[in-house]
Amino acid sequence: MNSKGSVLTRGLNARHIRFMALGSAIGTGLFYGSSSAIQKAGPAVLLAYIIAGAAVFMVMRALGELAVRHPVSGSFGQYASRYLGPLAGFITGWTYVFEMAIVAIADVTAFSIYMGFWFHDVPRWIWVLAIIFFLAAINLLSVKVFGELEFWFSLIKVSAIVAMIAGGIAIIVFGFQIEGAPTAVGLGNLVDHGGFLPNGWVGLLAAFAVVMFAFGGIETIGVTAGEAADPAKSIPAAVNTVPVRILLFYVLTIGVLMTLIPWNDITGETSPFVQIFDSLGIPLAAHILNAAVITAALSAINSDIFGAGRVLFGLAQQGHAPSVFSRISRSGVPWMTVVLMTGVLLVGVVLNATIPEDVFLVIASIATFATVWVWIMILASHVAMKREIARRDLAPSNFPVPFWPLASILTGLFMVGVIVLLGFYPDTRVALYVGGVWLLLLAVAFKFWVRGSGRERAVLVDETTVKTQTTAALATC
């Protein structure tokens, strides 16, 4: 093993980065969590996904501008430390690790539920334990192997989504009637069962907790910057395309699902994708989709382990985590971070063995708090960076956010509103309690544990300014 101070291998290309971001954000939140959102808001959940998707896109543009200027492995943790102070960096970095750990537990829980579609009598915790050790082994290989596997995982699930959308649209447009289907299919299912807003605006607002959880993980785009072969090109390409694709996938997919069967028939006992095609009686369709959603869960867990590990590596380099997490294997992987995430995921085994019925909703709401908190810190870091660029007359960004500063302000207010909403509903209120205790513990840990360089702002190379100065110097020669 190499010692502290080694750098990560730049083995990820644009193809890997785009599909890794898809891998994080198109997973459990869509294939399983969407059932909870549909039950809360009914067909109006489509509005929630559109609004949340637009806000998330602005967060990603802010992160993209930061990542192109400072392509580092610690990503937003280091950005917060650089522009908001070391305490903000410490809290942001560890909250993201917490987020990825919680999301990964939700993902392994969903994986065990999917396996139950085929193996009803096998306890969930057995599947959770098996998949943890398999993916831990994958993450200990080189980052190029990881990126390639993630590409194929994501390609399978994206293909399944496209096929499902095309098949659903064909059923609707051509009026195919499936023998044995309990209800008629068609656009009428969006308004015939209590209206488009069956639970009113209160139900729509309640859905945002699950909807925001669904988009969680897309910020992995920023984490890949430290291992991107050409971050100045690959990061903007991923930021511009991935959020739009995700938004289209979510809106189109869920819209098609709710036209195939009434929204109030979606139970949440398995993936709504599998339930719907199983209820329509299409031969083998449910089994094929179950295999696809299992692949999606594997992809999401894989990306969760990667993201948490790379941010832990950055925290260790800043003095915000034990130095052992900055050690690199011969293949260029921060191996101790993978070991830690494996240990954390073993908690998922215990949860699925003790409270299998309640574990998903509790985990999802806590993950929503952590996710939205990280996004708020990304926006705040970006605002601070823009102010510094203007104050010091630095080189303008190569990838600036659109509609600055209005869009950033509105996005920040929306994110704060989502945090407030968590406290209004009994089934998500636990997220505020857990999140508040977590932030307090981090503040105490920073005061009594962090010393030396960890109490200093991160020093990051401004590659935009460096390249501008280099170009100007060459031009004068």
Buried (B, 14 or more C-beta within 10 A) or exposed (E): EEEEEBEBBBBBBBBBBBBBBBBBBBBBBBBBBBBBBBBBBBBBBBBBBBBBBBBBBBBBBBBBBBBBBBBBBBBBBBBBBBBBBBBBBBBBBBBBBBBBBBBBBBBBBBBBBBBBBEEEEEBBBBBBBBBBEEBBEBBBBBBBBBBBBBBEBBBBBBEBBEBBBEBBBEBBEEEEEBEEBEBBBBEEBBEEBBEBBBBBEEBBBBBBBBBBBBBBBBBBBBBBBBBBBEBBEBBBBBBBBBBEBBBEBBBBBBBBBBBBBBBBBBEBEBBBBBBBBBBBEBEEBBBBBBBBBBBBBBBBBBBBBBBBBBBBBBBBBBBBBEEBBBBBBEBBBBBBBBBBBBEBBBBBBEBBBEEBEEBBBBBBBBBBBBBBBBBBBBBBBBBBBBEEBEEEEBBEBBBBBEEBEEBBEBBBEBBEEBBEBBEEBEBBEBBBEBBEEBBEEBEEBBEEEBEEBBBEBBEBEBBBBEEBEEEEEEEEE
